[in-house]
Amino acid sequence: MKGAEAIDVEAGGLRGRMYASRASSAVPPESAAQPVAPEPIAGAATGAPATVVLVHGIGVSHRYLARLHQVLARTVDTISIDLPGFGSAPHPDRQLTVADHGAFIHDVLDRAGVGRRVLVGHSMGAQFVLEAALQRPEQVPHVVLMGPVVDVRNRTVLRQMLALTKDALLHETPGSNAVVFSDYLRCGPRWYLKQLRVMMSYRTEDRIRRLNPPVMVLRGASDPIATGEWCRVLARRAPAGKLVEVPGCGHVVQYTGTVQVADAITAFAGLPGSGTAHEALNRH
């Protein structure tokens, strides 16, 4: 990823990769984010802004989050994580639960010296960050669920595949499709199917009821996977929930609506940024 330091990470016998950038607000917006220095990454000092942590969904990697990462890193410390078995990370020798992924996220951030962490997860990554926030709410001031799964009305593999196909054909760009489907090939069918079973059995709609930190449910307004009705249910069930929709975007909203998504995240979490998403945040 351009402008980010790639760091191999390990915790609990599991291996992944972290891509970290220091906030580069002192340089012109068109400049690349500065790589993170070897010292503790961010957020450890009292009163320091929280670090934004981006977590991918099933089958994919940091690559489809790279555009969002680079925009956010202009003003806030930003980390993307490739979880075990995804991207270039080796496949574990056992199936991992959503809770396992949540614990891995915290463990590698702790080792990197990260303090408070705004967790942002996309698709199945929304399950991972939700579970991570439930594990350590005191370290997570805000949670963002982008295109969360699994919609209760589409809780079969066939319905999920049909919605994914519809999204790819009608609502994504050739660029976003190329990144996503090339990552699927790297992931491989065996690990993908193992994690698919985990994804389908996780009850996001129940777990979100226990989430104390404020949560923003964010979706592309045309997303057939994370539908409007489903996302409204999640936002209502969260103790402190809010829904934001980005017009003209499908499931991979962070790739096709990058600036709007970055605006929404920084405004919601009270982080440095353009702040132009405040009006959108009032829609729910």
N, C-alpha and C positions, 0 to 999 in steps of 0.2 A: 504494500500500500504506500503510495507516494507521501513522503513527509512524515511517516510513522516509523517508530522503532519496533522491529519484530523480535519478540522474546519467547523462547521456548519455556513453557511452564509445566510444573508437575505437582500433583497433590494427591495423596491417598493412593499412590500407585497408578494414577491416571495422568495422561500427558495431553497437553493442548498447546495453543500458541496465542500470545497476546500481542496486539498492535496498539502502541501507545503514543500519544501526541500531547505535548505541552500546548496550552493556549498561546496563540500567536497574535493577540489583539494589538500588539505594538507594531506589527508590520502591516503593509497594505493588504486589503482583503483579497487581492488577486494572488498574493504570495502563498506558497505552500506552508502548511503547518510545520512547526519546528519539532524535530524528534525529541523524545523524552530523554532527559539526562539519567545517568545511572542511579542517582539518589532517589529517595522515596518519591513516588510519582505525584501525588496530589492529595489534598484534603485531610492530611494528618494533623495539621495545625488547627488549633481552636479558631473558629471564625472563618477559616479558609473556605472558598466555594467548593461545593461537592464536585466530584468527578462524574462525568457521564459515561456509563458503561453500556455498550451496545452488544446485544446477544442475538445471534441468528436462529433461524428455525430449522426444521427437519431437512436433512439432505444437503444443506447449503453451508456457507461459511461467511467470513467477514467481507468477502468480495462484493456481495450485493448491498452491504452496508457502507462501502467505502466512500460513496459520494456524500452521504449524510455525515460520516465521520469527519471528512475534510471540511465541511461547512461548519460543523459544531466546533472543531478544533481551532477555528479562527478566534474564538472568544472564551472557550472553556476547555480544561483538560479533558481529553477524550480517550477512551480505551475500547477496542473491539476484541472480542475473545472468540477463538475457534475452539469449540468444546471437543472433548475426546471423541474420536471417530469421524470428525468432520473436517473439511478442508484438508490441510496437510497433516493433521494430527492422526496418529495411529489408532486403529480400532482396538477398543478394550477387549479383554478375553471373556467378558460377561455382559449381560444386558444391564443397562443403567436405568434407574428410575428418574422421574422428574426431580425428586428430592436429592438424588445423587448429583445431578447437574447443578442444582442450586447450591449445594455444599461446595462443589468444585469451584464455582464462581467466587464465592467468598474466600475460599482458601488461597487461591492464586492472587486475589486482590490484596489480602492481608500480607502475603509474602512480598508483594510489590510496594508495600507501605501506603496503600490507599486507605483513606479514612472514610468520610461519608461518601456514599455512592448513589447516584440517581440511576436506577436500573431501567433500561429500555430494551424490551424484547419484542421480536417480530414473529408472528405465527406460532409455531411450537415454542419459540423463544419466549413468548409471552407467558407460557406455562412455567418455563424455567425461572424467569425473574419474579413471577408471582410467588413461587415456592421459596425462592431465595429471600424475598422480602418478609415472608412469614417466618423464616428461620431467624432472621436478625433485624427486626423492625427498627431497632435503635440506631442502626447504621444506614438505613435507607429512608431519606426524607421524602422522596417522591418515586413513584413507579409509573412507567408508561407501557401500556400494552398496545402494540401496533398489530392490526389484523389478527386479533386473538382467535384461537381455536379451542375446542371443537363445538361448532354450532349444534345445539341439541336437536335441531330439526334435520341435521345432516350427519348424524353420528353413525355412518356406515362408510366403509372404505370406498364403495362404488360411488356414493354421493360426493365424497371428498374428491375423488378422481375426476368426476364430471365437472365439479365446480372449478377445479384447477385447470382443466382443459378449456373451459369457457373463459376463465380469466386470461390464460395465455393467448388465446385466439382473438379476444375482443378488447382487452383492456391493458395489455402490456406492450412495450416497445420491443423491437428486435434486439436491442441492447440488453434490456432486463431479462428477456427470455434466454439469451445466449449465456449470461452469467449464471442464471438459476439452473438451467438444464446441463451445462457443463459441470457444475458442482454436483449435481445428482450423479453424473457418471463417475466422478472422483469418489463420491461416498460409497457407491456400489449397492446393489440390491439387497445383499444380506443384512448389512447394518441398517439400511433405510427401513427395511421391513421390521427389524427388531424394534426400532424406535417408533415406527408407526403404531405398533400394538400399544406401546406405552402412551403415546399421544392420544389415541382413541379412548383409552380407559380413564384418562385424567379428567376430573370434573371441575373445570375452571369456574363454572357457575356456582358451585358450592364453596370452593376454596376462597373465592374473592370476598365472601361475606366476612371472613376473619381478618381481612387486610386493614390494618389501622392507618398506615401512611396514605396520604392522598394519592389517588390513581387517576390517570387520564387514559381513557380508551380512545385510540386513534385509528381511523380507518379511511381508506380511499372510498369516496362516495359511490363508486361503481363496483366495489369488491363483492364478488359472488360467494366468497369463502367465509369472510367475516361480515355477515349481512348486517344491515342497519338495525333490524329488530333484535338480533342477537346481541349486538354491541350496546344497544340501549338497555337491555336486560342486565348486562354486566355492570354498566355505569350506575344503574339504580341499586343493584345489590351491594355494591361496595359502600362501606360506611362513609367514605368521602370520595365519590366518583364523579367524573366529568367525561362527556363525549365530545370529540372533535372529529369532523369529517372534512377531507380534502377533496374538493370538486375535481372531476375529470380523471381520477386515479383509480386503479384497481388494487389488487392485493399487495403488490410490491410498491406500496405508496412511498416508501423512503427513497426509492430509485427514481420514480417518475414525478414525484412532488417534493423533491429534496428540500428546497428552500422553505416551503410552507411547513413541512414537518419539523425542520430545525427551529423555525420560529416558534412553533407550538410548544416544543419541548423546553426551550429556554424561558419562554414566558410562563409556562406552567410551573416550572421548578424555581423561578426567580433567579435565573442565572444570567450572566452577561450575554447580550445578543441584541438583535435588532428590535425585538419587542413588538413587532407588527402583528403578532398573532393574538393579542389581547382580545380583540373583538370576536375572533373565532372561538376563543375559550368561553365566551359567554353563551354560546349556542350549545344546548344539551336537550 
